[in-house]
């Protein structure tokens, strides 16, 4: 009701789990009223809002806004007007996209967009230099923009329940080698001598199919059981191409190289180390 507008010292207003959302749910002139100037925390989660009420966009001193569990289908670009916002909770809605203007909130530290239908992240979010926590779990994300690595102050990134994590975990699945493969690996790595007269023809043929592990620190071999790994390789000094490598075991996870790469420059080696660190960090993020 309009009687709230005259409260000049009210800093926190909790109105969650009601039936707000229809016309007139919020008093007109909210942003210009004494309440609009004093309000710092507003929780309207669990209501029936189908859009972010325009009246809220005038609350220039608002630091925390919760609109989770409503019926929102989008985020208005004018959300950038809430320049003092530090905490934004929009989880549990039907949001399909994130406007780039969201990146214009200089103080935003906690952004919760979980349990929506978001398919992509705009690279502009990398401009949220104050962001410490980003919750994106249970959406429809299939990739992340590379720019997200620029969020150097990010401490929490939740991505579970997205197609990209499901695919990532599936690709990491490792079927242990059979007893036959373990025996074949032992024969190959220990150079156990054998002749065609010593083994059945099918086993001789099997041993000839051994593949060398590309990790120079390993020296092992594999047959049917291997671990797939994406490695970014410099191409013409201009691009970094993601190439698939196959390792003999999950423990064999150091950066792959070959004899032809032994003459790479120090800068290239450093970039490989950075890529390796970034990859391990992303594995922890995705699986965590």
C-alpha positions in Angstrom: 0.0 0.0 0.0 0.9 3.7 -0.5 1.3 4.1 3.3 4.7 2.4 3.1 6.0 5.2 0.9 6.3 7.7 3.8 8.6 5.5 6.0 11.9 7.3 5.8 14.0 5.0 7.9 12.9 1.5 6.7 16.0 -0.3 5.3 14.7 -3.9 5.0 11.4 -5.0 3.5 10.6 -8.8 3.4 7.5 -9.7 1.4 8.4 -13.2 0.2 5.9 -16.1 -0.3 2.9 -14.0 -1.0 0.7 -13.4 -4.0 2.2 -10.1 -5.2 2.5 -9.7 -9.0 -0.6 -8.3 -10.4 -1.3 -4.6 -11.3 -0.8 -2.3 -8.4 1.2 -4.8 -6.4 3.7 -2.1 -5.6 2.9 1.5 -4.8 3.5 4.1 -7.6 6.3 6.5 -7.1 8.3 4.1 -5.0 11.7 5.3 -6.3 11.0 9.0 -5.5 9.4 8.4 -2.1 11.2 8.5 1.3 11.0 4.7 1.4 12.7 4.5 -2.0 15.7 6.5 -0.7 16.1 4.6 2.5 15.5 1.0 1.3 18.6 -1.2 1.1 17.2 -4.8 1.2 14.1 -6.0 -0.7 12.9 -9.6 -0.8 10.0 -10.4 -3.1 10.8 -14.0 -3.7 8.0 -16.6 -3.9 5.5 -14.3 -5.5 3.8 -14.1 -8.9 5.8 -11.4 -10.7 6.0 -12.1 -14.5 8.5 -9.2 -15.0 10.8 -7.2 -12.8 8.5 -4.3 -11.6 9.6 -1.1 -13.3 9.0 0.7 -9.9 12.0 -1.2 -8.5 14.4 0.2 -11.0 14.2 3.6 -9.3 15.6 2.3 -6.0 19.1 3.7 -6.5 20.3 2.9 -3.0 19.1 -0.8 -3.0 21.9 -3.2 -2.2 20.1 -6.5 -2.1 17.2 -7.6 -4.4 15.6 -11.0 -4.3 13.0 -12.1 -6.9 13.5 -15.8 -6.8 10.7 -18.3 -7.4 8.6 -15.9 -9.4 7.5 -16.1 -13.0 10.1 -13.9 -14.6 10.9 -14.6 -18.3 13.6 -12.0 -18.6 15.8 -9.4 -17.0 15.2 -5.8 -18.2 18.3 -3.9 -19.5 17.4 -1.1 -17.1 18.6 -3.3 -14.3 21.8 -1.4 -14.7 20.1 1.6 -13.0 20.5 -0.2 -9.6 24.1 1.0 -9.3 24.4 0.2 -5.6 23.3 -3.4 -6.0 25.6 -6.0 -4.3 23.3 -9.0 -4.2 20.9 -10.1 -6.9 18.8 -13.3 -6.6 16.8 -14.3 -9.6 16.8 -18.1 -9.2 13.9 -20.3 -9.8 12.3 -18.4 -12.7 11.9 -18.9 -16.5 14.7 -16.6 -17.6 16.2 -17.5 -21.0 18.9 -14.9 -21.4 21.1 -12.4 -19.5 21.2 -8.8 -20.8 24.8 -7.4 -21.3 23.7 -4.4 -19.3 23.8 -6.5 -16.2 27.6 -6.1 -16.4 27.2 -2.4 -15.6 26.6 -3.0 -11.9 29.9 -2.0 -10.4 29.3 -3.3 -6.9 27.6 -6.6 -7.7 29.3 -9.3 -5.6 26.7 -12.1 -5.6 24.6 -13.1 -8.6 22.2 -16.0 -8.4 20.6 -17.2 -11.7 20.2 -20.9 -10.9 17.1 -23.0 -11.9 16.3 -21.0 -15.0 16.5 -21.7 -18.7 19.6 -19.7 -19.6 21.4 -21.0 -22.7 24.4 -18.7 -22.8 26.5 -16.2 -20.8 27.3 -12.8 -22.4 31.0 -12.2 -22.4 30.3 -8.7 -21.0 29.8 -10.3 -17.5 33.6 -10.4 -17.3 33.3 -6.7 -16.5 31.8 -7.5 -13.1 35.1 -7.1 -11.3 33.5 -7.2 -7.9 31.8 -10.5 -8.5 32.7 -13.2 -5.9 29.9 -15.7 -6.3 28.1 -16.8 -9.5 25.4 -19.4 -9.3 24.3 -20.9 -12.7 23.4 -24.4 -11.8 20.4 -26.1 -13.4 20.2 -24.1 -16.6 20.8 -25.0 -20.3 24.4 -23.9 -20.7 26.4 -25.8 -23.2 29.5 -23.6 -23.1 31.1 -20.7 -21.2 32.7 -17.6 -22.8 36.5 -17.5 -22.4 36.1 -14.1 -20.9 34.8 -15.6 -17.7 38.4 -16.4 -16.8 38.8 -12.6 -16.3 36.7 -12.7 -13.1 39.8 -12.8 -10.9 37.9 -12.3 -7.7 35.4 -15.1 -8.3 35.4 -17.5 -5.4 32.3 -19.6 -6.2 31.1 -20.8 -9.5 28.2 -23.3 -9.5 27.5 -25.0 -12.8 26.0 -28.4 -11.9 23.0 -29.6 -13.8 23.9 -27.9 -17.1 24.5 -29.8 -20.4 28.1 -28.7 -20.5 28.8 -30.3 -17.1 26.9 -33.5 -18.0 28.9 -33.8 -21.2 32.2 -33.0 -19.4 31.6 -35.7 -16.7 30.6 -38.2 -19.4 33.8 -37.5 -21.3 35.8 -38.0 -18.2 34.4 -41.5 -17.6 37.2 -44.0 -17.6 36.6 -47.7 -18.0 39.3 -49.6 -16.2 41.5 -51.8 -18.4 40.6 -55.5 -18.7 43.0 -58.2 -17.4 44.0 -58.9 -21.0 44.9 -55.2 -21.5 46.8 -55.1 -18.2 48.8 -58.2 -19.3 49.5 -56.6 -22.7 50.6 -53.3 -21.2 53.0 -55.2 -18.9 54.5 -57.1 -21.9 55.0 -54.0 -23.9 56.3 -51.6 -21.2 58.7 -54.2 -19.7 59.8 -55.4 -23.2 59.0 -59.0 -22.3 60.2 -61.1 -25.3 57.7 -63.3 -27.2 57.4 -65.0 -30.5 54.4 -66.0 -32.6 54.9 -69.6 -31.5 54.5 -68.5 -27.8 51.0 -67.0 -28.1 47.8 -67.6 -30.0 47.5 -65.6 -33.2 44.7 -63.4 -31.8 46.9 -62.3 -28.9 49.9 -61.6 -31.2 47.7 -59.4 -33.3 46.3 -57.7 -30.2 49.8 -56.8 -28.9 50.6 -55.2 -32.3 47.8 -52.7 -31.7 49.4 -51.0 -28.7 49.4 -47.2 -28.8 52.0 -45.2 -27.0 50.9 -42.7 -24.4 51.7 -39.2 -25.7 52.8 -38.0 -22.2 56.7 -38.1 -22.4 56.9 -38.6 -18.6 54.9 -41.8 -18.8 56.3 -44.1 -21.5 53.3 -46.4 -21.1 51.0 -47.9 -23.7 47.2 -48.5 -24.0 44.9 -50.7 -26.1 41.2 -50.2 -25.6 41.1 -48.3 -22.3 42.2 -44.7 -22.4 41.4 -41.2 -21.2 40.5 -38.5 -23.5 42.0 -35.1 -22.9 41.6 -31.7 -24.7 44.8 -29.9 -25.4 45.1 -26.4 -26.8 47.9 -26.3 -29.3 49.3 -23.1 -31.0 48.6 -23.0 -34.7 50.7 -20.6 -36.8 51.4 -18.5 -33.7 47.9 -17.0 -34.1 45.3 -19.5 -32.9 45.0 -22.1 -30.2 43.2 -25.2 -31.5 41.6 -27.7 -29.2 42.9 -31.1 -30.1 42.0 -34.5 -28.7 44.7 -36.5 -27.0 44.5 -40.0 -25.5 46.2 -40.9 -22.3 46.7 -44.3 -20.8 45.2 -43.6 -17.4 43.6 -40.7 -15.4 46.9 -40.3 -13.4 48.7 -39.6 -16.6 47.4 -36.0 -16.8 50.4 -33.7 -17.2 50.6 -31.7 -20.4 51.2 -33.8 -23.5 54.1 -33.0 -25.8 56.2 -34.6 -28.5 59.8 -34.5 -29.7 58.8 -31.9 -32.3 57.8 -29.5 -29.6 61.1 -29.6 -27.8 62.2 -26.4 -29.5 59.2 -24.3 -28.5 60.0 -20.9 -27.1 59.8 -20.1 -23.4 56.6 -18.1 -24.0 54.9 -21.0 -25.6 55.9 -23.3 -22.7 54.5 -20.7 -20.3 51.3 -20.6 -22.2 51.0 -24.4 -22.1 51.6 -24.3 -18.3 48.9 -21.6 -17.9 46.5 -23.7 -20.1 47.2 -26.7 -17.9 46.5 -24.8 -14.7 43.3 -23.3 -16.2 42.1 -26.7 -17.3 42.6 -28.3 -13.9 40.9 -25.3 -12.3 38.0 -25.6 -14.6 37.7 -29.4 -13.9 37.4 -28.5 -10.2 34.8 -25.9 -11.0 32.7 -28.1 -13.2 32.8 -31.2 -11.0 32.4 -29.2 -7.8 
